[in-house]
Amino acid sequence: MRRRTVFAALGAAASASALAACGSKDEPTATPSKDKGNGKLVIWADTKRSAVLKKYADQFGKDNGVTVEVKEISENLQQVFVTASQQGSGPDVVVGAHDWIGNLVQNGAIDPVQLSPQQKSLFAAAAVKAVTFNGQIYGAPYALENIALVRNTDLAPTAPASIEDLVKAGQDLKKSGKVSEILLDQCGASGDAYHIYPIYSSGGGSLFGLTSAGDPDPNNVTVNSADSIAAFTKLKELGEKGAGALKTSIAAENVTATFTAKKAAFFITGSWNIADIKKAGIKYDITPIPGFSGGKPAQPFLGVQAFFVASKGKSKAMAQEFVANYVTNKEVANALYAADPRPPALLAAQDDAKAADPDVAKWLDAGKDGLPMPAIPAMNEIWGPFGNAEVAVIKGGDPKTAAEAAAKAINDAIAKKK
């Protein structure tokens, strides 16, 4: 989802004794399935998740009389999974982002996950909404992620109330020689729709209209609506020929190092960069991204990591048991959090994480009104054209021209895949 970095290693929460406690009386469980498929459960995950999964996969296998294999797919997991599924050589369970769901369903690669109403109530409502597609739940959510405003409190003791306040504070710090950048919001040469979206949304911008069911409508691309053009105009005003707060020279490759070098007070980022900030000894705070004065709220994308049941797996019943009743257990959720410290989707594990780390509550507060990343396949066509429009206006280009070009490219790409 345009934002990945290195996380801390698995901690003590993944110990065998903790994992053996799965299935407590306080949590809903189902009777293990009698159908063991071919006697083997195959799970695919990326590098970080496979590391922690291997810690407790054997326990699940022992409890259910099957062999569990966890395979690490280090790159392009979604595409590798879709291709393998079509060839009949895929896994039984795959771990990935919720915004894969539309593409995976379109390709017939995953089945709905059978969560009871009681189980659904154990998760953050936003997480359940994110994994719901066409009225069905397609994944068991386990982690949430969103971006927020991280502030160097030595340079900026008070959180800005608006984007205008932020820019003014950053400009004052720059004029006094304390920083070299007003704001760090990564863009780069290709743009970055994920990181700019909160500011764009506060300016009134959107990506899609909504269907009657309230879902993003791929037949109604809105990046060139009047409101979206107004939002691009605001990005231009913040750009290189305006306030100088947004720059294409601030990219994924240098943005964190610029902040840890104390060259900026304000950094729009996610929890994945906190380890580097702490290592640099930066005193920081985490607050919601401010919106424009008088504008709409700055709405970050909400991402959810989830476990999916492969529709062409050889042990589908056992996969449902693993996804619905094992990884939804608090001890396992805590182990996953220890390996990859993003706020848990399971409320009980979320409470544990908040008690252990005050930052967790701050990330959750910053993302409480976030927009679940659209899971429709058409979302894949947004990134490139939108990024080009973002770069164009930040460099001083005409917002209407940039927005119209983006909309045409997006609609053309969607039409080709119908």
ABEGO torsion letter per residue (X at the ends): XGBBBBBBBBBAAABAAAAAABGBAABBBBBBBABAEAGBBBBBBBAAAAAAAAAAAAAAAAAAGBBBBBBBBABGAAAAAAAAAAAGABBABBBBBAAAAAAAAAAGABBBBBBBAAAAAABBAAAAAAABBGGBBABBBABBBBBBBBBBAAABABBBABAAAAAAAAAAAAAAGABABABBBBAEAAEBAAAAAAAAAAAGBBABBBBAAGBBBAABBAAABAAAAAAAAAAAAABAABAGABBAABBAAAAAAAAAAGABABBBBBAAAAAAAAAAGBBBBBBBBBBBBGBBBBBBBBBBBBBBBBAABABAAAAAAAAAAAAABAAAAAAAAAABBBBBABAAAAAAAAAABAAAAAAAAAAAABBBBBABAAAAAAAAAAAAAAAAAAAGBBAAAAAAAAAAAAAAAAAAAX
